[in-house]
Amino acid sequence: MVRNCFFTSCFCVPLERGAPRQLNMASDDMEKCSEMLENLLAHAESEPFREPVLWEQWGLADYPLVVKNPMDLGTIKGKLEKKAYESATDFVQDVNLVWANCMLYNADRSPYWKLAKKFQKLFEKQVNKALGGADGEGGSGGKNKAPTPEEKAKFCRNIYNISPQQLGRILQQLDEKCVRALDKSNPNEIELNIDAIDGETFRSLEEFVKDCLSKKASSDAAKAKKRKLGEGGASQVGSAAVSHEEPDAKKTK
């Protein structure tokens, strides 16, 4: 069974953070990611995102309850330097997590929420220019574009409206294409990490879920129509019986 949809703004569970492994991001992508990060760090308004949120010092007792997977630009820089990213996609997802966490914790349209939204759009432009697509895999266009926090949240909600068999197909696809998004450490349940799904796989699963929901809606509509027709027929029979009895009633009078 699937325990949680693992996303910063939807059914979160903590991530285990051990010592980062050294992975093999292409050197060209590494250079581009480093340049994008340095531009963000140098931005005059990026100060709130440069270091981890000091929630204890600031008295934000609810912060770890709301933000289960904290991230900041300084931590991302350290991971880049330690070669802890397997691909540019992973780097892009971590940076987007910084903005998503801020918008999750702060009220909509508040100053910090607006600032995070501003950086989210700025970073998306940087990624499109440097990597050719927001998923960091170059030349993939909108089809493989990395999902926004809103799209992830919608996907997370939608998978609770599909059948267990259809959910099983999603897990099978992830096991084949993006196993890092599945945590099978507990033999009785599987945790699904939406943030770990690459852009291409996410778009494929998104289309599958949409198709499932569309077929479900069509099936529900057909059942409702059939039920309505059945009720209408029964109503007509009842009316006929009443109208048939009325003449007899008048004769009695």
Secondary structure, DSSP 8 states (H G I E B T S, - for coil): -EEEEEBTTBS---------------HHHHHHHHHHHHHHHHSTT-GGGSS---TTTTT-TTHHHH-SS---HHHHHHHHHTT--SSHHHHHHHHHHHHHHHHHHS-TTSHHHHHHHHHHHHHHHHHHHHHSSTTSSSS-GGGG----HHHHHHHHHHGGGS-HHHHHHHHHHHHHH-GGGEE--STT-EEEEGGGS-HHHHHHHHHHHHHHHHHHHHHHHHHHHHHHHHHHHHHHHHHHHHHHHHHHHHHH-
